[in-house]
């Protein structure tokens, strides 16, 4: 499983900004990320569609609308594993 996943959709100006932030986080941390368009998955669209973009860390929601880069970098320093929802 990828540690970092960015949930997005088309025509989302915040998603464009989040992609840039995720690239910076990946460059600084060495951790790769992947993007998932919620429009390809009805379940994801129902769950997250009104709060995009959403950042998932180790399968748990880390934040939405903006990438809190410093907090994400700090949390990435912890080993992968089960996380409590924020």
Helices and strands as residue ranges (DSSP letters): E 4-8, H 13-29, E 33-37, G 38-40, H 42-48, E 54-57, E 60-64, H 69-76
